[in-house]
Amino acid sequence: MKIGYIQTSPLFGDKKYNFEEIEKLISGIKADLLVLPELFATGYTFVSKKEAVSLAESQEGETAQFLINIAQSTGAIVIGGFIEKEGEKVYNAGIMVSNKGVIGSYRKIHLYYKEKLWFSPGNKPLKVFNVDGVKVGIMICFDWIFPETTRILALLGADIIAHPANLVLPYCQKAMITRCIENRVFAITSNRIGEEKRGDDRFKFTGKSQITSYDGEILSSAPEDKNYVVIIDIDIQKARDKKLNEFNDLFENRRVEFYNPIVKLK
Ligand code: ACM
């Protein structure tokens, strides 16, 4: 199975420019699964909720259509971040599409920093999408710091975690090694590069998009400062065997009777 990511450098608020840059990057590419960064069409550093609302779309919007076009030209299932509008609320979301249309969305449940001012927290359960027999779970950026997110997706059967990101802290790429080892899943962390200075905030995004294997091996690591596309071949079956050795199965060996505090304690 051929999986990959597109690392980009969005211009804030300029969807047309951001779409065109991606079209140039993916010219001639073929894949089965492609992941784009969080908020790849809009940029990240909002200064008001009104601004986030003005850039929000439904699942029938131009960003979804752009991703469907990519799915058609590459042959891939494509996942990317967008601002999803529903009623009065806007969500920091990821959308998954095929060449036939929208498959579904995920709304980020762990919002980072001032995202809490602009977005409503995700209101739908974590979900694994079965696409032609491959099970793909979506989480977005800061979700990585809550190990429960990856764990639940893995317990729901995910083979691969699609992880659109706009990372600003230096930890995630290392943490994903552990997330993948402990769950024996593949992960595609698709990050952005560049800086945004807007209002009182200045963010430098860390690049280094990464594909991490079920055994913690880093299969691809992008530069920290360049747009970048990579496609690699993986054997998805490896994510379906949770046995570390003949005595230890990472899912069967769980002692759930001792895990209550995880859901009970605040
Ligand atoms: C982040 O969650 N975009 C830092």
Boltz pocket constraint, residues with backbone or C-beta under 6 A from the ligand:
constraints:
  - pocket:
      binder: B
      contacts: [[A, 38], [A, 110], [A, 111], [A, 112], [A, 140], [A, 141], [A, 142], [A, 143], [A, 165], [A, 166], [A, 167], [A, 168], [A, 169]]
      max_distance: 6.0
